[in-house]
Amino acid sequence: MKKLLLFLALSFICSYTKAQIESRKTMQFTQAWVWDYENELVPKNEPGHKGEIVIYFEPKKNYWLFTPEAYGTSGEMYNWIIGKPDGTYWLCDTDEFGKKTITKQRVQFALNKVLPKHYKPLVNRKFFNQNKLGFAKIEGIEFKVDYTKTDNSSSVFISDFKADFFPIYFFNCLNIEAKLPFNFPVDFPNSKLLLQEVSTINKAKLQLTFKEISHTEYFIDLKIE
């Protein structure tokens, strides 16, 4: 009888341990963050001219998930990319033979504590994320970007937010083909959320506007077959 109880106990422990291991092979992202963009430097009807950037978020660990909904067709070989607040990115790709691999890259994040002085605060304020999808609206403050040696101009709306946005802002610094269709700032502090940017570069208009946060359930398979 004792041997039977011991066997059952060991079986329970083994199954529990296996369940723990299996659970680590998936990662769940519970939020979807969406920006709209338009870039007149890219011809109309071509990828990157106009659309949405959708990035998934895991708020407990502050992990960001990038899929083709974020980088479009620029990284066709990549199934997904996870950005971590320590500068580590996990990249999952599938080769021409269908073999899936997960590799890592590291990006050195800047340690800006305050906005640089060329961001000049204005009095205008605007609310974003007003789609009533379960998250509070976000108030942004307008800043003018002071370009001293060019005719370019930029206006941005910024808010403080309890999240680390460096994995988004530095994504295009990765040494890969996949790129976001809009270059986020790399001179912000990590908790400054870019809500809107309207820029004129060589007489072409570039605009990015934060649209919404919504609840979601997006699971990533970390297991390599």
DRENPA-676367 format. One line per 4 residues: number of its first residue (from 0); for each residue z, x, y of N, C-alpha, C, O. Coordinates in Angstrom, 2 decimals, decimal comma. Layout:
REM residues N
NUM) Z:X:Y:Z:X:Y:Z:X:Y:Z:X:Y; ...
***
This chain:
REM residues 225
0) 0,00:0,83:-1,20:0,00:0,00:0,00:0,00:0,87:1,26:-0,72:0,59:2,22; 0,82:1,95:1,24:0,89:2,85:2,39:-0,46:3,51:2,61:-0,91:3,69:3,75; -1,12:3,90:1,48:-2,44:4,54:1,60:-3,45:3,57:2,20:-4,30:3,97:3,00; -3,36:2,31:1,82:-4,27:1,31:2,36:-4,06:1,12:3,86:-5,03:1,03:4,62
4) -2,79:1,06:4,28:-2,48:0,90:5,71:-2,95:2,12:6,50:-3,47:1,99:7,61; -2,75:3,31:5,90:-3,19:4,53:6,58:-4,70:4,55:6,73:-5,23:4,94:7,77; -5,40:4,12:5,67:-6,86:4,07:5,72:-7,35:3,10:6,79:-8,29:3,41:7,53; -6,70:1,93:6,87:-7,09:0,94:7,88:-6,83:1,46:9,29:-7,63:1,24:10,20
8) -5,68:2,15:9,45:-5,34:2,70:10,76:-6,35:3,76:11,18:-6,80:3,77:12,33; -6,72:4,65:10,24:-7,70:5,69:10,55:-9,06:5,07:10,86:-9,77:5,53:11,75; -9,41:4,02:10,12:-10,68:3,35:10,37:-10,73:2,75:11,76:-11,75:2,82:12,44; -9,60:2,16:12,19:-9,50:1,56:13,53:-9,64:2,64:14,59:-10,36:2,47:15,58
12) -8,94:3,78:14,39:-9,00:4,86:15,37:-10,41:5,40:15,47:-10,91:5,64:16,57; -11,07:5,61:14,31:-12,43:6,13:14,32:-13,39:5,18:15,02:-14,24:5,61:15,81; -13,26:3,88:14,73:-14,15:2,91:15,36:-13,89:2,83:16,86:-14,83:2,67:17,64; -12,62:2,94:17,28:-12,29:2,91:18,70:-12,87:4,13:19,41:-13,42:4,02:20,51
16) -12,73:5,31:18,75:-13,27:6,53:19,35:-14,78:6,44:19,47:-15,35:6,83:20,48; -15,43:5,91:18,42:-16,88:5,76:18,46:-17,29:4,81:19,59:-18,28:5,05:20,29; -16,52:3,72:19,75:-16,83:2,78:20,83:-16,71:3,44:22,19:-17,51:3,19:23,09; -15,67:4,32:22,35:-15,52:5,04:23,61:-16,72:5,94:23,87:-17,24:5,99:24,98
20) -17,15:6,65:22,82:-18,29:7,55:22,98:-19,54:6,76:23,34:-20,30:7,15:24,23; -19,76:5,63:22,61:-20,94:4,83:22,88:-20,95:4,32:24,31:-21,99:4,24:24,96; -19,74:3,95:24,81:-19,67:3,42:26,17:-20,05:4,46:27,20:-20,52:4,12:28,29; -19,85:5,73:26,87:-20,20:6,79:27,80:-21,70:7,05:27,84:-22,17:7,81:28,69
24) -22,45:6,45:26,95:-23,88:6,67:26,90:-24,64:5,70:27,79:-25,86:5,76:27,86; -23,92:4,83:28,44:-24,53:3,94:29,42:-23,74:4,01:30,72:-22,54:4,31:30,73; -24,41:3,72:31,81:-23,75:3,68:33,12:-24,23:2,43:33,84:-25,42:2,13:33,85; -23,28:1,71:34,42:-23,60:0,46:35,10:-23,53:0,64:36,61:-22,60:1,24:37,14
28) -24,54:0,12:37,29:-24,57:0,09:38,75:-24,48:-1,37:39,18:-25,22:-2,23:38,70; -23,56:-1,64:40,11:-23,20:-3,03:40,42:-23,71:-3,53:41,77:-23,54:-4,70:42,10; -24,33:-2,65:42,55:-24,83:-3,06:43,85:-26,26:-2,56:44,04:-26,65:-1,51:43,53; -27,05:-3,34:44,79:-28,39:-2,93:45,19:-28,44:-2,88:46,72:-28,12:-3,86:47,39
32) -28,84:-1,73:47,26:-28,96:-1,54:48,70:-30,45:-1,47:49,04:-31,21:-0,78:48,38; -30,85:-2,20:50,08:-32,27:-2,34:50,40:-32,53:-2,01:51,86:-31,86:-2,51:52,76; -33,53:-1,15:52,07:-34,06:-0,87:53,41:-35,54:-1,26:53,45:-36,25:-1,05:52,47; -36,00:-1,84:54,57:-37,43:-2,04:54,82:-37,94:-0,88:55,66:-37,22:-0,35:56,50
36) -39,19:-0,48:55,41:-39,74:0,63:56,19:-41,21:0,37:56,51:-41,89:-0,39:55,83; -41,67:1,01:57,57:-43,09:1,04:57,93:-43,39:2,38:58,57:-42,65:2,83:59,45; -44,46:3,02:58,15:-44,80:4,35:58,61:-46,28:4,39:58,98:-47,14:4,40:58,10; -46,58:4,41:60,28:-47,97:4,40:60,74:-48,67:5,74:60,54:-49,88:5,82:60,72
40) -47,94:6,78:60,16:-48,56:8,05:59,83:-49,30:7,97:58,50:-50,17:8,80:58,21; -48,95:6,97:57,69:-49,63:6,73:56,41:-50,62:5,59:56,61:-50,23:4,55:57,14; -51,87:5,75:56,21:-52,87:4,68:56,41:-52,46:3,38:55,72:-51,76:3,39:54,71; -52,91:2,28:56,29:-52,63:0,96:55,71:-53,23:0,87:54,30:-54,24:1,50:53,99
44) -52,57:0,07:53,47:-52,99:-0,15:52,08:-52,82:1,07:51,19:-53,30:1,09:50,06; -52,13:2,10:51,70:-51,80:3,26:50,86:-50,30:3,29:50,61:-49,52:2,87:51,46; -49,89:3,79:49,43:-48,45:3,86:49,13:-47,70:4,66:50,19:-48,14:5,74:50,60; -46,58:4,13:50,63:-45,78:4,80:51,65:-46,01:4,29:53,05:-45,33:4,73:53,98
48) -46,97:3,36:53,23:-47,19:2,83:54,57:-46,13:1,78:54,94:-45,58:1,80:56,04; -45,85:0,88:54,00:-44,93:-0,21:54,30:-44,34:-0,74:53,00:-45,04:-0,82:51,99; -43,06:-1,11:53,04:-42,45:-1,67:51,84:-40,94:-1,65:51,88:-40,33:-1,60:52,96; -40,34:-1,68:50,70:-38,88:-1,66:50,55:-38,45:-0,41:49,79:-39,16:0,10:48,93
52) -37,25:0,05:50,13:-36,57:1,10:49,37:-35,32:0,46:48,78:-34,42:0,05:49,51; -35,27:0,37:47,46:-34,12:-0,21:46,76:-33,39:0,91:46,02:-33,99:1,61:45,20; -32,10:1,06:46,32:-31,28:2,10:45,68:-30,03:1,43:45,14:-29,39:0,65:45,84; -29,68:1,74:43,89:-28,53:1,12:43,24:-27,29:1,99:43,41:-27,38:3,21:43,54
56) -26,12:1,32:43,42:-24,87:1,99:43,78:-23,78:1,66:42,78:-23,63:0,52:42,35; -23,01:2,69:42,43:-21,80:2,53:41,61:-20,63:2,96:42,50:-20,36:4,15:42,61; -19,93:2,00:43,13:-18,97:2,33:44,19:-17,72:3,07:43,72:-17,12:3,80:44,51; -17,30:2,91:42,47:-16,08:3,57:42,02:-16,24:5,10:41,99:-15,34:5,84:42,38
60) -17,40:5,55:41,52:-17,65:6,99:41,45:-18,52:7,49:42,60:-18,69:8,70:42,78; -19,05:6,57:43,36:-19,97:6,88:44,45:-21,24:7,56:43,93:-21,70:8,56:44,49; -21,80:6,99:42,85:-23,07:7,45:42,30:-24,18:6,54:42,81:-24,00:5,33:42,93; -25,33:7,14:43,12:-26,50:6,39:43,56:-27,61:6,55:42,54:-27,85:7,65:42,04
64) -28,30:5,46:42,24:-29,37:5,46:41,25:-30,71:5,22:41,95:-30,89:4,24:42,67; -31,64:6,14:41,71:-32,98:6,05:42,28:-33,97:5,77:41,14:-33,96:6,46:40,12; -34,81:4,77:41,33:-35,83:4,39:40,36:-37,16:4,30:41,11:-37,20:4,57:42,32; -38,27:3,93:40,44:-39,52:3,73:41,17:-39,42:2,70:42,29:-40,29:2,67:43,16
68) -38,38:1,86:42,30:-38,17:0,95:43,42:-37,79:1,71:44,68:-37,86:1,16:45,78; -37,38:2,96:44,53:-37,03:3,80:45,68:-38,13:4,80:46,00:-38,55:4,90:47,16; -38,61:5,54:45,00:-39,58:6,60:45,26:-41,01:6,23:44,89:-41,91:7,06:45,00; -41,23:5,00:44,46:-42,59:4,52:44,23:-43,33:5,30:43,15:-42,75:5,65:42,13
72) -44,61:5,56:43,40:-45,44:6,27:42,43:-45,42:7,78:42,63:-46,14:8,51:41,94; -44,59:8,26:43,56:-44,57:9,70:43,82:-43,94:10,49:42,68:-44,17:11,69:42,56; -43,17:9,82:41,85:-42,54:10,51:40,72:-42,76:9,74:39,44:-41,81:9,26:38,83; -44,02:9,60:39,03:-44,37:8,74:37,90:-43,71:9,18:36,60:-43,49:8,36:35,71
76) -43,41:10,46:36,46:-42,84:10,95:35,21:-41,34:10,66:35,11:-40,75:10,79:34,03; -40,71:10,28:36,23:-39,27:10,08:36,23:-38,91:8,62:35,98:-39,40:7,73:36,68; -38,06:8,39:34,98:-37,56:7,05:34,71:-36,51:6,66:35,73:-36,50:5,53:36,24; -35,62:7,59:36,03:-34,57:7,37:37,00:-33,95:8,70:37,40:-34,11:9,71:36,71
80) -33,24:8,69:38,53:-32,52:9,86:39,04:-31,18:9,38:39,56:-31,13:8,43:40,34; -30,10:10,03:39,16:-28,76:9,69:39,63:-28,28:10,80:40,57:-28,31:11,98:40,21; -27,82:10,42:41,76:-27,27:11,36:42,72:-25,76:11,22:42,81:-25,23:10,12:42,96; -25,07:12,36:42,73:-23,62:12,37:42,77:-23,14:12,98:44,09:-23,87:13,75:44,71
84) -21,93:12,64:44,53:-21,45:13,12:45,84:-21,17:14,63:45,89:-20,95:15,17:46,97; -21,17:15,31:44,74:-20,98:16,76:44,75:-22,29:17,53:44,87:-22,29:18,76:44,80; -23,40:16,81:45,05:-24,70:17,46:45,19:-25,47:17,60:43,90:-26,57:18,15:43,89; -24,92:17,10:42,80:-25,59:17,15:41,50:-26,47:15,92:41,31:-26,06:14,80:41,61
88) -27,67:16,15:40,82:-28,58:15,06:40,48:-28,94:15,17:39,00:-29,25:16,25:38,50; -28,90:14,02:38,31:-29,37:13,93:36,93:-30,75:13,31:36,98:-30,95:12,26:37,60; -31,70:13,94:36,32:-33,08:13,48:36,37:-33,56:13,18:34,95:-33,55:14,05:34,08; -33,98:11,95:34,73:-34,48:11,53:33,42:-35,99:11,35:33,50:-36,50:10,55:34,28
92) -36,71:12,12:32,67:-38,16:12,01:32,66:-38,68:11,85:31,24:-37,99:12,17:30,27; -39,88:11,35:31,13:-40,55:11,20:29,85:-41,88:11,95:29,92:-42,68:11,71:30,83; -42,11:12,84:28,96:-43,35:13,63:28,99:-44,51:12,85:28,38:-44,35:11,69:27,99; -45,68:13,48:28,29:-46,88:12,80:27,80:-46,81:12,43:26,33:-47,62:11,64:25,83
96) -45,83:13,01:25,62:-45,65:12,69:24,21:-44,56:11,65:23,97:-44,23:11,33:22,83; -44,00:11,12:25,07:-42,97:10,09:24,96:-41,57:10,64:24,77:-40,64:9,87:24,51; -41,40:11,95:24,90:-40,08:12,54:24,73:-39,29:12,45:26,02:-39,76:12,87:27,08; -38,09:11,90:25,94:-37,24:11,74:27,11:-36,25:12,90:27,20:-35,64:13,29:26,21
100) -36,10:13,45:28,39:-35,12:14,51:28,63:-34,35:14,21:29,91:-34,85:13,54:30,81; -33,11:14,71:29,97:-32,29:14,61:31,17:-31,94:16,01:31,62:-31,33:16,78:30,87; -32,32:16,35:32,84:-32,03:17,66:33,41:-31,18:17,50:34,66:-30,94:16,38:35,13; -30,72:18,62:35,19:-29,87:18,58:36,38:-30,43:19,49:37,46:-30,99:20,55:37,18
104) -30,26:19,06:38,69:-30,53:19,90:39,86:-29,33:19,80:40,79:-28,59:18,82:40,78; -29,17:20,83:41,60:-28,06:20,85:42,56:-28,62:21,07:43,96:-29,43:21,97:44,17; -28,18:20,26:44,89:-28,56:20,40:46,29:-27,31:20,71:47,10:-26,27:20,08:46,92; -27,42:21,68:47,99:-26,29:22,03:48,84:-26,23:21,07:50,02:-27,08:21,11:50,90
108) -25,21:20,21:50,02:-25,06:19,26:51,11:-24,46:19,95:52,33:-23,61:20,84:52,20; -24,90:19,53:53,50:-24,29:19,99:54,74:-22,91:19,36:54,88:-22,64:18,31:54,30; -22,05:20,00:55,65:-20,68:19,51:55,80:-20,43:19,06:57,23:-19,44:19,45:57,86; -21,34:18,24:57,74:-21,18:17,75:59,11:-20,02:16,76:59,19:-19,96:15,80:58,43
112) -19,10:17,01:60,11:-17,95:16,12:60,30:-18,18:15,10:61,40:-17,58:14,03:61,40; -19,05:15,42:62,34:-19,35:14,52:63,46:-20,85:14,50:63,68:-21,57:15,38:63,20; -21,32:13,50:64,40:-22,74:13,45:64,75:-23,08:14,60:65,69:-22,29:14,92:66,58; -24,23:15,23:65,52:-24,65:16,28:66,47:-24,80:15,72:67,88:-24,95:14,52:68,08
116) -24,74:16,62:68,86:-24,73:16,21:70,25:-26,05:15,59:70,72:-26,07:14,92:71,75; -27,14:15,80:69,98:-28,41:15,22:70,44:-28,50:13,73:70,14:-29,48:13,08:70,51; -27,48:13,17:69,47:-27,37:11,72:69,34:-26,53:11,20:70,50:-25,33:11,43:70,57; -27,18:10,49:71,42:-26,53:10,01:72,63:-26,18:8,52:72,48:-27,08:7,70:72,34
120) -24,89:8,16:72,52:-24,51:6,75:72,31:-24,95:5,86:73,46:-24,91:6,25:74,63; -25,39:4,65:73,11:-25,75:3,63:74,08:-24,79:2,45:73,94:-23,89:2,49:73,09; -24,96:1,42:74,75:-24,02:0,30:74,73:-24,43:-0,79:73,76:-23,63:-1,67:73,44; -25,67:-0,75:73,27:-26,18:-1,83:72,44:-25,54:-1,82:71,05:-25,30:-0,77:70,46
124) -25,27:-3,02:70,54:-24,75:-3,22:69,19:-25,58:-4,28:68,49:-26,12:-5,18:69,13; -25,67:-4,18:67,17:-26,48:-5,13:66,40:-25,85:-5,30:65,01:-25,27:-4,36:64,46; -25,96:-6,50:64,47:-25,41:-6,77:63,14:-26,53:-6,73:62,09:-27,64:-7,21:62,31; -26,20:-6,13:60,95:-27,10:-6,02:59,82:-26,41:-6,61:58,58:-25,22:-6,93:58,60
128) -27,18:-6,73:57,50:-26,64:-7,29:56,24:-26,08:-8,70:56,45:-24,93:-8,99:56,12; -26,91:-9,55:57,00:-26,48:-10,92:57,30:-27,06:-11,95:56,33:-27,19:-13,12:56,68; -27,41:-11,52:55,12:-28,06:-12,42:54,16:-27,09:-13,21:53,30:-27,52:-13,98:52,44; -25,81:-13,03:53,50:-24,77:-13,82:52,82:-24,89:-13,74:51,30:-24,94:-14,76:50,61
132) -24,95:-12,51:50,79:-25,05:-12,28:49,36:-23,75:-11,74:48,78:-23,75:-11,08:47,73; -22,64:-12,02:49,46:-21,34:-11,61:48,95:-20,76:-10,39:49,61:-19,71:-9,90:49,19; -21,42:-9,87:50,65:-20,93:-8,69:51,36:-20,88:-8,98:52,85:-21,68:-9,76:53,38; -19,94:-8,35:53,52:-19,75:-8,60:54,94:-20,91:-8,03:55,76:-21,53:-7,04:55,37
136) -21,18:-8,67:56,90:-22,17:-8,12:57,81:-21,66:-6,79:58,37:-20,45:-6,55:58,43; -22,58:-5,95:58,79:-22,25:-4,60:59,25:-22,72:-4,44:60,69:-23,88:-4,68:61,00; -21,80:-4,04:61,55:-22,15:-3,84:62,96:-22,56:-2,39:63,20:-21,85:-1,46:62,81; -23,70:-2,21:63,82:-24,19:-0,88:64,14:-24,18:-0,62:65,63:-24,35:-1,54:66,44
140) -23,99:0,64:66,00:-24,02:1,08:67,40:-25,29:1,90:67,60:-25,66:2,72:66,76; -25,97:1,66:68,72:-27,23:2,34:68,98:-27,00:3,72:69,58:-26,13:3,93:70,42; -27,82:4,67:69,11:-27,85:6,03:69,66:-29,30:6,38:69,96:-30,21:6,03:69,21; -29,49:7,08:71,05:-30,79:7,64:71,37:-30,81:9,09:70,94:-29,86:9,84:71,19
144) -31,90:9,48:70,29:-32,03:10,88:69,86:-32,75:11,64:70,96:-33,86:11,27:71,36; -32,13:12,68:71,44:-32,65:13,45:72,58:-33,53:14,59:72,08:-33,03:15,59:71,57; -34,86:14,42:72,23:-35,80:15,50:71,91:-36,14:16,22:73,21:-36,75:15,65:74,10; -35,74:17,47:73,31:-35,88:18,19:74,58:-37,25:18,84:74,76:-37,66:19,09:75,89
148) -37,96:19,13:73,67:-39,19:19,91:73,79:-40,43:19,16:73,31:-41,51:19,75:73,23; -40,31:17,87:73,00:-41,45:17,10:72,53:-41,46:15,74:73,22:-40,51:15,35:73,89; -42,57:15,02:73,02:-42,68:13,66:73,54:-42,23:12,63:72,52:-42,31:11,43:72,78; -41,75:13,07:71,39:-41,27:12,15:70,36:-40,01:11,44:70,84:-39,27:11,97:71,67
152) -39,76:10,26:70,30:-38,56:9,51:70,67:-38,01:8,80:69,45:-38,76:8,43:68,55; -36,70:8,61:69,43:-36,06:7,89:68,32:-34,85:7,13:68,84:-34,11:7,60:69,71; -34,67:5,95:68,28:-33,46:5,16:68,50:-32,91:4,79:67,13:-33,65:4,35:66,26; -31,61:4,97:66,95:-31,00:4,68:65,65:-29,77:3,80:65,85:-29,08:3,89:66,87
156) -29,51:2,95:64,85:-28,26:2,20:64,79:-27,47:2,75:63,61:-27,98:2,90:62,51; -26,19:3,04:63,87:-25,35:3,72:62,90:-24,02:3,00:62,78:-23,53:2,42:63,75; -23,44:3,02:61,58:-22,12:2,45:61,37:-21,32:3,36:60,46:-21,88:4,09:59,63; -20,00:3,32:60,60:-19,12:3,97:59,64:-18,96:3,07:58,42:-18,83:1,86:58,56
160) -18,96:3,68:57,23:-18,87:2,89:56,01:-18,15:3,71:54,94:-18,33:4,93:54,86; -17,35:3,04:54,12:-16,57:3,74:53,09:-17,44:4,04:51,87:-17,29:3,42:50,82; -18,34:4,98:52,04:-19,20:5,44:50,96:-19,72:6,81:51,36:-19,65:7,20:52,52; -20,25:7,54:50,38:-20,83:8,86:50,62:-22,34:8,74:50,48:-22,85:8,51:49,39
164) -23,05:8,89:51,60:-24,48:8,67:51,61:-25,30:9,95:51,44:-26,52:9,91:51,47; -24,64:11,09:51,27:-25,38:12,33:51,12:-26,38:12,32:49,97:-27,48:12,86:50,13; -26,06:11,73:48,80:-27,07:11,70:47,73:-28,37:11,02:48,15:-29,44:11,36:47,65; -28,28:10,04:49,07:-29,50:9,41:49,60:-30,16:10,32:50,63:-31,36:10,58:50,56
168) -29,37:10,79:51,58:-29,93:11,53:52,71:-30,60:12,83:52,28:-31,57:13,26:52,90; -30,10:13,46:51,22:-30,64:14,75:50,77:-31,59:14,62:49,59:-32,02:15,63:49,03; -31,93:13,39:49,19:-32,79:13,19:48,02:-34,11:13,94:48,15:-34,57:14,56:47,19; -34,72:13,90:49,32:-36,02:14,54:49,50:-35,94:16,06:49,55:-36,97:16,72:49,67
172) -34,74:16,61:49,45:-34,58:18,06:49,34:-34,68:18,54:47,90:-34,73:19,75:47,64; -34,72:17,60:46,95:-34,89:17,98:45,55:-36,26:18,62:45,35:-37,24:18,24:45,99; -36,31:19,59:44,46:-37,55:20,30:44,17:-38,33:19,55:43,08:-38,52:20,04:41,97; -38,77:18,35:43,43:-39,52:17,49:42,51:-40,58:16,74:43,31:-40,56:16,73:44,54
176) -41,52:16,11:42,58:-42,57:15,35:43,25:-42,06:14,02:43,78:-42,58:13,52:44,78; -41,06:13,44:43,15:-40,54:12,15:43,59:-39,91:12,28:44,97:-39,03:13,11:45,19; -40,36:11,45:45,91:-39,84:11,47:47,27:-39,65:10,04:47,77:-40,46:9,16:47,47; -38,60:9,82:48,54:-38,45:8,55:49,23:-39,52:8,46:50,31:-39,87:9,48:50,91
180) -40,06:7,27:50,57:-41,13:7,14:51,56:-40,67:7,28:53,01:-41,48:7,23:53,93; -39,38:7,44:53,21:-38,84:7,63:54,56:-37,82:8,76:54,49:-36,98:8,79:53,59; -37,89:9,69:55,43:-36,94:10,81:55,46:-35,65:10,39:56,15:-35,62:10,21:57,37; -34,59:10,25:55,36:-33,29:9,95:55,94:-32,74:11,20:56,64:-33,15:12,31:56,32
184) -31,82:11,02:57,59:-31,28:12,18:58,32:-30,40:13,05:57,42:-29,67:12,54:56,58; -30,49:14,34:57,61:-29,63:15,27:56,87:-28,60:15,92:57,79:-27,90:16,86:57,39; -28,49:15,42:59,02:-27,51:15,97:59,96:-26,40:14,97:60,27:-25,61:15,19:61,19; -26,32:13,87:59,49:-25,23:12,91:59,64:-24,00:13,38:58,86:-24,13:14,13:57,89
188) -22,81:12,95:59,27:-21,66:13,02:58,36:-21,90:12,10:57,17:-22,68:11,15:57,25; -21,24:12,39:56,06:-21,55:11,66:54,82:-21,19:10,17:54,86:-21,74:9,40:54,08; -20,28:9,76:55,76:-19,87:8,35:55,81:-20,57:7,56:56,90:-20,21:6,41:57,15; -21,56:8,15:57,55:-22,34:7,44:58,57:-23,53:6,77:57,91:-24,37:7,44:57,30
192) -23,61:5,45:58,03:-24,68:4,68:57,42:-25,81:4,46:58,43:-25,59:3,92:59,51; -27,01:4,89:58,06:-28,17:4,63:58,90:-28,64:3,20:58,68:-29,11:2,85:57,59; -28,51:2,38:59,71:-28,88:0,97:59,62:-30,30:0,72:60,14:-31,01:-0,15:59,63; -30,68:1,47:61,14:-32,04:1,31:61,66:-32,47:2,57:62,38:-31,68:3,21:63,07
196) -33,73:2,90:62,22:-34,35:3,97:63,00:-35,72:3,51:63,45:-36,52:3,04:62,65; -35,98:3,64:64,73:-37,29:3,37:65,29:-37,73:4,63:66,02:-37,11:5,02:67,01; -38,79:5,25:65,53:-39,24:6,53:66,07:-40,71:6,47:66,43:-41,49:5,73:65,83; -41,08:7,27:67,41:-42,48:7,49:67,76:-42,76:8,98:67,60:-42,18:9,80:68,31
200) -43,65:9,31:66,67:-44,00:10,70:66,39:-45,51:10,83:66,51:-46,26:10,22:65,75; -45,94:11,65:67,47:-47,38:11,82:67,73:-48,06:10,46:67,91:-49,14:10,21:67,38; -47,40:9,58:68,68:-47,87:8,25:69,03:-47,90:7,28:67,85:-48,39:6,15:67,99; -47,41:7,67:66,71:-47,32:6,79:65,55:-45,89:6,27:65,42:-44,93:7,01:65,65
204) -45,76:5,01:65,04:-44,44:4,38:64,93:-43,92:4,47:63,49:-44,65:4,21:62,53; -42,67:4,85:63,38:-41,96:4,86:62,10:-40,71:4,01:62,26:-39,96:4,18:63,21; -40,50:3,10:61,33:-39,33:2,23:61,43:-38,68:2,04:60,07:-39,35:1,82:59,06; -37,36:2,12:60,07:-36,54:1,84:58,89:-35,44:0,88:59,30:-34,77:1,11:60,31
208) -35,25:-0,20:58,53:-34,23:-1,19:58,86:-33,46:-1,57:57,60:-34,05:-1,91:56,58; -32,14:-1,50:57,69:-31,31:-1,89:56,55:-31,35:-3,40:56,41:-31,10:-4,14:57,36; -31,68:-3,85:55,20:-31,87:-5,28:54,96:-30,64:-5,94:54,37:-30,16:-6,94:54,91; -30,10:-5,38:53,25:-29,01:-6,09:52,60:-28,37:-5,27:51,50:-28,91:-4,28:51,01
212) -27,15:-5,73:51,13:-26,48:-5,32:49,90:-26,35:-6,57:49,04:-26,02:-7,64:49,54; -26,61:-6,43:47,75:-26,45:-7,57:46,85:-25,79:-7,11:45,57:-25,84:-5,93:45,21; -25,16:-8,06:44,87:-24,58:-7,78:43,56:-25,68:-7,68:42,51:-26,68:-8,39:42,58; -25,47:-6,80:41,53:-26,43:-6,66:40,46:-25,74:-6,08:39,23:-24,58:-5,67:39,31
216) -26,43:-6,04:38,12:-25,98:-5,34:36,91:-27,16:-4,53:36,39:-28,06:-5,06:35,74; -27,15:-3,25:36,68:-28,24:-2,36:36,29:-27,66:-1,28:35,40:-26,82:-0,49:35,83; -28,10:-1,24:34,14:-27,56:-0,31:33,16:-28,55:0,83:32,91:-29,76:0,61:32,78; -28,01:2,04:32,84:-28,80:3,23:32,55:-28,37:3,78:31,19:-27,18:3,94:30,92
220) -29,35:4,07:30,33:-29,11:4,64:29,03:-29,09:6,17:29,15:-30,11:6,78:29,46; -27,92:6,77:28,91:-27,79:8,22:29,02:-28,02:8,93:27,70:-27,92:10,15:27,62; -28,32:8,16:26,67:-28,49:8,74:25,33:-29,90:9,28:25,16:-30,87:8,61:25,51; -30,00:10,49:24,63:-31,29:11,10:24,33:-31,58:10,93:22,84:-30,79:11,34:21,99
224) -32,70:10,32:22,54:-33,06:10,09:21,13:-33,46:11,41:20,45:-33,80:11,43:19,27
***
